[in-house]
Amino acid sequence: MAIANQLGYGDLPALMTRLTGDEKHDSSSVSTLEVLWVLYDRVLEDDDRFLLSKGHGPTAYYAVLAAKGIIPLELLDGFGTFDSPLGHHPDRTLVPGVEIGSGSLGHGLSIAVGRALAGRRVFVLVGDGELDEGSNWEAVQYAGRAGLENLTVVVIDNESATHGWPGGIEARFALEGWHAVRVDGRDHAALEAAFGTRVAHQPRCIVAEVGP
């Protein structure tokens, strides 16, 4: 997604302070900030599709969209108010650049599989707790068998899953035929390198570890 830079990474904290009223989800939002920035600043191209399945606590997402000039900066100040398009879950009918409405967790990966089957290069951001939803694993199984190499899933691992995953989340994806790696979810260079690595005929899973 080739977007002319408007503001830089250093501007994001100030932008996020303009989004008030959802402090309960502050940690959820902050956990996605680095991945979102690297994607929008270094990875996404014009025809790519990005789906935010981890839609609760979207303030980091809105801040990145504003920094990149996709939404007006002044929208940030009205976040969550009655007449604002910026709700507590992004709405694809109201917010430019948003591909899906993410009210219920667990649907983004399945939608991403469909987009990948249509030939798009697709990136979807999910949370480790969201993987408790069984629909995700049906999508994971299918994508691995179908060899959807144009599909990338980023899992934010802040240890919020109910039971955890023996061997790590990446081990489960690898078992289903994915190319799966774990990286420091705060390290921009490590994230960029992971996005740049592909294996033929395998979808890609990047587990971004950010801690609880």
N, C-alpha and C positions, 0 to 999 in steps of 0.2 A: 504494500500500500504506500505508494510514493506521495508523501504529504510534505509540503513545505514547512520547515520548522518555524514555529512561532515563539515558543518559550522553551527553556531547557529543563533538564532534570532538577537543577537547583531551585527552580521556581515551584516545584510540586508541593513542598510543605506549606507554603503560603496559600496556594490554591486550595489545598485540602482544609485549611482552617476556615475557609469561607463556606464550607459545607457542614452545617451544624444540625443537630436534632436526631442523630442516629448513633449516639455514643456507645450504645450496647454492642454495636458491630464494628467498633473501631479496630479491634485486633484483626478481625476477619478482612477488613478492607486493607489495612497496612500490609498484611501478609501477601497481597497480590501486587503490590506497587512495583517492585523491581521487575517482575516478569512482564507486566503490562508495559512498562517503559521500554524494555529491551525489544519487545515485539513491535511496538509502534515506532520506535526510533531506529531500529536496525534490521528488522526481519521482514515485516509485512510488505508485500508488493501490491501493485494496482488491482490484480484480479484475485488476490487471496481473500479468504473469508475467515473472520475471527468471531467465535461464539463464546460469550461469557456465561457458562453454566453456573458458576459460583457467583450468583447474582446478589446475594444478601450482603449488605455492607458495600455498596458500589461507589463510595466516595473516591477511592483511588482511580477507578475507571473513569469517572466523570472528570477528575482532575487531569488525567492524561489526555482525554478527548479535548478538553479545553486548551491544554498546553499545545496541542498539535493543530489547533484551529478548526477542529471538526464541529465543536459547539461553541457558542459565544461565551466569553468569560463571565458576563453578567448573569447568565443562567445559574451559576454556582450559588449565588446569594439567596436564591429562592428555593433551594433544595428541600423537597419534602412538603412544601406548602400546597395549598389546595389547587392553585392555578399554575403550578410549575410542571413542566414536562419531566423534570428529574425526580422520579419517585424512589422509594426505598428498594425497589427492584427495577432495573432498566426496562423500558417499554419500547419495543422496536417500532411502534407506530408513532411515537412521540419524539424519540431522540435520534438525531442523525448519526449514522455509523453503527447503530445497534442492530444486530442481525436477528436476535431472538428475544422473546420475553422469557424471563427466568424465574417465574413465581414459585414453581415447585421444583425442588432439587431433583436431579437424576435424569433430566430429559435432554440436556445439551449434547451429551456424547452420542446418543441415538440420532439426533438431528444432524450432527456433524458427519456421521457415517453416511447418511443419505446425501449430503452435500458432496462428500468425497466420491461417492458412486457416480455423481453427475459430472465428475471430472475436475472439480475445483481443488485447489490446494487449500486445505482447511486446517485451522488451528482452533482448539477448544480448551478452555481453562476450567478445571474442575477442582473441588476440594476433596481432601482425603475422607472427611466425614460423609461427603456426598456419595462416596463409593459404597456406603452401606446399602444403597438402593440397588435392588437386583437388576433393574433394567440396564444399568451400566454394564454389567458383566455379560449380558446377552449381546450388547453392542461390541464389547471387547472381543468376545469369542468370534463373532461374525467377521469383524474387521481383520482379525489375524488370519482367519481361514481364507478371506478374500484377497489378502495381500494388498491392502489399501495404503500404498506407500506415500500417497499424497495427504494422508491424515496424520496430524500431530496432536497428541493430548498432553497438556501440562497439568500435573497434579500438584497442588499446593499441599505439602505435608506439614501441618502444624500439630500433628498427633491428636486430632479431634475425632478420629474414627472410633466407633464403639468398642470394637474388639481388636483392632490392629490386624496386620497381615504378616504371617510367619515368613521370615526371609526378606521382608520389606515389600512395599507396593510394587516395586519394579520387578520382583521375582514372579509375582502373579501375572503381570502383563507379559513377561518373557515366556512364561509357560504357555500362554495362549498365542505365541507366534509373533510377538511385537519385539522391536528393537527398543530396549528400555535401559535408561541410565538414571542415576541419582546425582544431583548437583547441589551446590550451595545456592539456595534461592535468593540470596542477597548479593551474589557475585555476578556483576554484569558480564564480565568476560567469559565466565564459565557457562552462563546461560546462552550467550551468543554462540559459543563453540558447540554447545549441545544442539542448538537449532541448526547449525551448519552441517551436522553429521546425519547422513541418511544411509539406509541399507535397502537394496533393491527388493521389492516385493514384500516389504514389511512396514506396517504402520509404526509410528514412533511415539514412545512415551518418555516424557521428561519429568521426573519427580523432583520438584523444587523444595528442598528441605529448608524450612524457616523456623522450626522449633515451636513449642507450645506458646 
